[in-house]
Amino acid sequence: MGAATAEARVHNNSGVNPLSRIMHVVPEAIFRSSESIHPADWREREGVMVAPSLNDADLAGFSINPIIDRNVPGIGNVKLHSIRKEVGRRSTDSTSRIHRLYTVELNGYEHAMEITDPANSKPDYVISSLPGWTEHIEGELRKRLQVNLALQFPSARIASIATNGVGKTGGRYRWRERDQHGLDAMGAQRVLLVRAVSGDLSVIGQGTSMGSVIDHRMGRANFDNDKTRPQIKINLAGQIWSSPAIMSPEQAKERMKTGRFLRNFGSGVTRELVTKTSPLAALDLGMAALLRYGFDVPDILPMTHQVDELRQGTELEEAGQVVEQAPTLVIAGEKDDLFDHEFMDALARRYDGHFRIVLIPGRGHEITMKADKNCRKTSSAAQFLVERALNGLTI
């Protein structure tokens, strides 16, 4: 599948998810966002439309336009919606970074992206970060991940790309348009989006949970050598899969059953909050997850579609096609029920030197909720991968 075509495989979802059937009869207007209506006082700066809530003083200290490669086909309007200046949550974190929330139009569809550049220099490389299922790019937990990735990898541009249809800032889509926004399609689209904001810089792909599946699809589209289609490439040097939801088709159908997933994730969250988190930190995390997560009714449609596609799983050979060309680090909790040990161990055996697994003792999929701890674990393990991958070495 070529990246420039951004097309998806069409799966037969009949009978896979009861919510899928509901989408055929519920009025689509319920799940569609209204068209973006921008006040007349949106203004143009450096080729970017800037929201009226941002004054000129807010725009100081960074390059407003995030696009590096302006020749990527399909790239249209770029809009800057908001900025936030934050440091880390620990007392030792002192460097402030500017996190900018954009929409970047690709073939008429607006993709939400948060961009964070190094504090005092141009980036040496790019980390493209892809969220997990239900994870809003505007939500509190995702914002914390962005902050911590920027802290742990200070010389990188952090480019987070929202999942299609999820969140308040980017575009929505109708149920009948879902095949244009499947996992394969999103992977191909992200080649183009990442190319636009990375140019020739080396890229480390990072995906959390479902984001690791999209990251893999991005890699597969990137390394596709079908000469009959236009080829747009990113310099994908390596990958970091955090708590990946990459499983064999057989395991995906079983482990992604709604009851099993909710039961295991719920027990993991309880274990994390009760036994591994101080009361104040647990309260803070609960407030962030429950009150500032960002879930909204229009998210039901894409989430239903995405879980259907996750249940299709990934073939070992398809995963290997990317791992063989981009050294991959996997970080997961040893008790994570979505972690397919047999699948991952097979990749490690087959692609020795290109695939490494780091397990976090006593943790499950709920580790994805703790951005600071997750990022510290990612950083301590991934610095080795990043250093070697950027120099074309095995891990």
N, C-alpha and C positions, 0 to 999 in steps of 0.2 A: 504493500500500500504506500503510495507516494505521499509525502508530507503536504505537497502543494494542493492535492485534491481534497484532503481532509474528509475522507469518506469512511464510513463505518461498515463493519460486517453487520448483517441483519440477522438477529437471533429470533427463533420462534419462542416467544415468551408464554405461550398458552399453557395455563395450568401451573406456572412456576410460582406466581405470587398473586394471591387473591386481590390485592389492591390494584393489580394491573387491569383486571376486568372492570373495576369501578371507574377507571379513567376513561373507558369507552363510553360511559353513559352520563358521567357528571359534566355539567356545562363547562366548557374550557375556559370561559371568561373568569371563572373563580380562580383559576390557576395561572392567569396571565397578568403580568404587570401592565399597568397603563403605560402608554408611550411616554418616553422621557420628554418633559416640557421644560426647556431651559429658559429662564428669564432673559430679558434683553440685556441685562447687565453682566451676563457671562462675557468675558473678554478674552482676547487672544494674546498670549505671551509665548514667544519662541516656538510658534507653531502648535501650541497647546491651548485649548479652551479652558479657562480657569473659572472655578465656581465663584459666585459673588460673595460667599462667606469668607473668602480669603482676600486679605488686603495686600498691598505691595510689600509691606514689612514682613509678612509671612513668607514671601517668596524669596527672601534673601538667603544666601548661603548654600545654594545648590542649583544645579542645572535643571530647569523646569522640564525640558523635553527629555524623556527617558529613552527615546529611540536612537539606537546607534547605527543600525543598518536600515537605511531608508529605501532600499531597493527590494524589500521583501514584498512579494505580490499579495494583494488583498488588504494590506494595512491601510486603514482609513483614519477617521478622526481620533484624536487622543484628547482626553479630558482629565483634568486634575480636580478631584472632588474634595479632598481634604488632606491635611498633613497633621502629624503629631510628632512632638519631640520628646523622647523618653530615654531614660537610662535603665539599667537593670534594677531588679528588686532587692539585690543584696547590698549591704553597706559598702562592699568593696567595688561595686560598679559605679564608675564616675563619668565615663564618656557618653555624652549625649549624641544620639543619632536622629536623623530626620527620616521619618517613615511617611511615604507619599502614596495615597490611594488614587489610582487612575482607572479609567476604562480605556481600553485600546480596541478599536474596531477592526475586526478581521472578517472580510467578505460579508460585511453588513451586520455582523453580530458583535455586540459589545462584551468584551471580556474584562472582568475586574482584576486588577493587578496591584499589589503593594510592592513598592520599590524602596530599598534601603541601600544607600551607598556608604563607602568608608567615610569616616569623620573628616579626614583632612587630606585625602588623596584620591586619585582615580583608582578604580578597582583593578586588581590583578587577575581576577577570574570571577565567574558568576555561579552562584548556587540557585538553581531553579527549584522552588519548594512548592509541592502540590499537596493540598489538604486531603483529609480523610472524609469518609462518608458523613454527611450532615454538617461538616465543619465549615462554618461561615468565615470568610476572610475578614469580615468586620466584627466577628465575635471576640469576646474577651480572651478566650483560651488561645485562639489563633494569633491575636495581637501579641500575646506573651511569647509565643513561639517565634514570631518575627523578631521581637526584641532580643531574645536569647540567641537566635542564630546569628544576628548581627554582632552580638558581644563575643560569641565563641569563634567567629570567623571574621575578624575585623578588617581584613584586606579584600573581602569579597563583596560584590554586589549581591544582595539577597532579592530575588525576584519571585514573589509568591503569586501564583495564578489561581484564581477561584475556580471551583468546579462549575461547569456550565449549569445555569439555571438555579443555583443555590446562592442565596444572599440577596441583599437589597440593592447593591450597586450595579451589578452587571445585568446582562440580558436575561430574558425568560424565553421559553419556547412552548409550543403547543404539543399535546400528546402525539398527534400525527406527524410531528417533526422530530420525534425522539431519535430516529436512526441517524439524524445529522449531528447528534450530540451524545452518541454512545462512547464507550471507553476507547475503542479504536479511533473514532473520529476526534475525540479530545486529545489523544496522543499525537495524531498528525497535526492538529491545530497548534499544539504546544511547540512543535518544532518551529513553526513559523513565528509564533509569539516570542519564543526564547531567542530565536535568531535576531529578531528585531531589537531586542534589548541587550543582546550580548555581542553581536557582530562576530568578529573573529576570536574573541576571548574564549578561553577554555571554560567548559561548563561541567559542573558536578550536579547531577540530578538528585534531588532529595524528595522522597514521597513518604507520607505517613498513612498507614493502613490502606484504604482504597487509593490514595495518592501514589502508592508504590506501584499499583497496577497500571495507573495512567502513565507513570514514569517509565515503566517497562514498554508500554505501547508507544510512547514517544521515542524511546530508543530503537524499537523495531522499525518505526516509520523512518527514522533518521538513517538507519543503516540499510534501508531498502535500496537495491541497485537496479531496479527496473528502469532501463534506459528509455522506455517508451513514454515515461512521464517526466515532467520538469522536476529537477532535484534541488531542493533547498536543504542545506545541511547545517547543523550546529557542531561545534567542536566538543562533542560529548566525551569527556575524559574519564568519567567514573560515575558511580551511582551509590546513593545511601538509601536503603530501604528501612524505614523505622516502623516496627510492629506491622510488617507487611501482611496484606490480605491476599497475597499471591499463593494460590493453592492449585492442586491438580483438580480437574473437573469433577472427579468422584468425591474428593474431600470438600470442595466448595459447595456442592449440593447439600451435603450433610451438615457442615459446620455453619453455613449461612442460613440455616433454618431459623425463623424468627424466634421461636421459643428458646432454642439452644443458645443463640447469640445473646439474647436479653438476659437469660439466666446466668450465663458465665460472666458476662460483662458486669452485671449487677452485683454478683458476689465478689468480683474483683475490686469494684469501686468501694464496696463496703469494707473489704479487707484493707485496702489502701488508706481509707480515711480513718478507720478505727485503730489500726495497729501500726501504721507507718507515717502518720501525720499528726502534728500537734493540733490541739483544739482550735486555736486561732487560725492556723493555716488551713485546717479542714473547713472552717466557716468561710474563709476567703475563697477557697476553691469551689465550695458549694454555691456561693453567691455568683461567682463568675460563670459556673456551668448552668445554673438554673435561671438566673435573672438577666445575665448579659451574654448568653450564648448566641442569640440572634435568630432562633428558629421562627419561621413564619409560614402561614398556610400555603402560599405558592410554592414552597419548597417540597411539598408532598409529591408533586408530579415527578420532578427529576430524581428525587430520592427513591421513589418506587421503581423507576426505570433503571437506575444505577444498581440497586440491589439485585434486580433481575439479571443484569449483565454480570455482576460479580459471581453469581451462582453458576455461570458458565465455566468458570475456572480458567486456568492457563496450562497449556501443554508444556511439558518439560523442555522439548526441543525449541519451542518458541522463546521460552525464557533464556535458554542457552545461547540462542542466536545473538542476544544483546550482551549477556555476561561475557561472552567470548571476546567482544570488542571493547567493552567498558567495564573495567574492574569494579566489583560490586561488594559493598559492605552491608551486612544485614544485622540490625540491632533489634532484639525482641525480648520480652519477658519469657522466662522459661515456662511459665504457667499459662501463656497466651493460647487460648483455644483456637484462635485463627492462624496460629503459626503451624504450618504443615512441616513437621520435622523431617518426615521421609522425603518430601519434595526438596526441601532445602539441603538436606544431607547429600542427596543425589547430585545436586548442582555443585556442591563443594567437592565431591569426589571427581566429578567429570571435568571441572574447570579449576583444578588446583592452581593457585597463583593468581586467579582472577575472581575468586569468590571466598569471602570470609564471613563467619557467623560469630556474633558476640551475644551471649545470652545474659540477661539480668536476673540473678537468682531471686526467687520468691515473688516475682512480679508477673502480671498478666497484661492483657490489652489495655488496662486502665492506666498504664504508664504514659499513654498518649495525652492524658489530661494534665500531666505535670510538666509544663514546658521547660522549667528551669532544670529539673533533674534529667529529663529526656535529652535536653540539649547538652548538658555536661557529659552525659554518657556518650552521646553522639560525638561530641568534640574530642573527648579523650581517645575514642577508638578511631574517629574519622580523620584526625590530623595526619595519621600515618597514611591512610588511603589518599587523602588530598595531596599530600606532598609527593607521593610516588606516582599517582595517576597523572598529575600535572606535568610530570617529567617522563611520561610514557613507560613507567616501570610496572611490574607485577606487584601484587600484594601478598 
